[in-house]
Amino acid sequence: MTQWTAARLRGLFLEFMQEKGHTIIPSASVIPQGNVNVLFTIAGMYPLIPYLTGKAHPSGTRLADAQKCVRTVDIESVGDASHLTFFEMLGNWSLGDYFKKEAINWSWEFLTGDKWLGIDPNRLAFSVFQGDENAPRDEEAANLWREMGVTEDRLFFLPKQYNWWSTGGPGPCGPDTEMFYINTDKEPCGPDCTPACDCGRYLEIWNDVFMQYNLREDGILEPLAAQNVDTGMGLERTACVLMGKQSVYETDAFTDIIKKIESLSGKVYGSDENTTRSMRIIADHLRTACMILGDERGVTPSNTDQGYILRRLIRRAIRHGMKIGLPDVAAVAIAGVVTAQYEQSYPELKARERFIAEQLRLEEERFQRTLKTGMREFEKLSAKMTDEKVIDGANAFRLFDTYGFPIEMTVEMAQEKGLSVDTEGFQLCYERHRELSHSGAAQKFKGGLADASEATAKLHTATHLLHAALREVLGDEVAQKGSNITEERLRFDFSFSRKMTVDEITHVQTRVNEAVQARVPILISEMSVPQAKALGALGLFEGKYGDMVKVYTMGGFSKEICGGPHAGNTGDLGQFIIQKEESSSAGVRRIKAVLK
Ligand code: SER
């Protein structure tokens, strides 16, 4: 039998979909366009949202692709057998074309057909939506599986939490049906063992979403005029299942990368737990860094947004490289393997090979300059701590500021020694010292407030109103890039491609002052992230479910996820005056404003 590889799976999927009349479209950027509330493309459907909500796609109504995806919510878990920060998602879409019948028939054919994956049907299980007060039980999908010969013991009706897909915000959504490979090495964990438990018996390989509804801004679910299909199959994970491997790192997606790490370090993958973990982290993080740097919408390491994630990935890889004895500048050599491996699927990587190498070299140099001394400082610090188990904020800040240690890295190093870090204390130091800097890392944590005084809180409220007014006047292209607020003034950075006109500035200022004159009370409510998104709250977050957030609502003017503090009523603010609109960096504008 032919060996399974990730490349073969990708090729077969696209070939199959082409046979079924789909046009193969290239992967979109890993940096999303438009207002999607995510830092990176986290699923294949994100770049297609405009077409799933009605816009005509130039390539027709049946599309398929392999999409580059970056998900960093679980970055700390990378190092185990399964977590990845970069993965490819295979997907096929019907834009008002076919619906459940074809999607399910084809999923079955691709999974079980001899010409395709040829999986034994008895090793497959399926879940469908069990229904709730808003949408009915998906008997149609269940019946289609039954028609394929699926028996009741392998068909599971699960609640919304498992079998409903939405972007998390307003937009297309609907019930889904998931396909699982049954891992017979694991016995059912009990009589109630279903694909919903994480005992490892059911491995998810594919998801067909039936986008038959639109979640409106006001939270109401309405049927979509065109019924769409969105499917997603994780390439590395499915390849791992087909290859019968225990870990994605043992699939061909990583073979060459790990080999390179082995030859450069002289260590062997699998020889001991720490080496294996470090090698996985290096392989994963550098692969992701190459994909971000190799993207047409170039991002470089920095202290804000995508740039900060990129910096964390590179620096964490370098530190683990040091642990296993990788020589300096190893990152560039490893990147060479990544670009060679992906140059056919993603030609943009090859085209940007020099840029990737240059950026990795620069970031590595920047970090190497201080890394060794920083590590010595850290060792000294932790050696001194005998009773004390928490590294204080001032020291964590010194490691960040003087030695360039991302705070998450210090936390990880501390954990390795059974210590923890006072990250709140770090934050306070950061804000005190960085008040005047451009850096946005602090803003990620506390909204860039210098203090919690009444004057600062009022300017903070004004910042929310400004954000909303900018989007109203300039469009959804505007997204917050950072803010810095003191008792005297606010500074707000946002993405926008050109200088604002005087008219636009006046219009924005007037809108904020109208909100002040309207004297609306500011309401706080606590809810889950999907709920907040469903209500149309602004906020930058990755698709992490289950977390509770606070949403600040200012009448019809603004609704935003935030930690506060704010004024009690917009009427308390006084007159809002924009003093300056200027460039902050490429594609980012900055507004300075005061309250009188
Ligand atoms: N959007 C669905 C997912 O992410 C299917 O592509 O699983």
Boltz pocket constraint, residues with backbone or C-beta under 6 A from the ligand:
constraints:
  - pocket:
      binder: B
      contacts: [[A, 42], [A, 43], [A, 44], [A, 45], [A, 90], [A, 91], [A, 165], [A, 207], [A, 208], [A, 209], [A, 230], [A, 231], [A, 232], [A, 233]]
      max_distance: 6.0
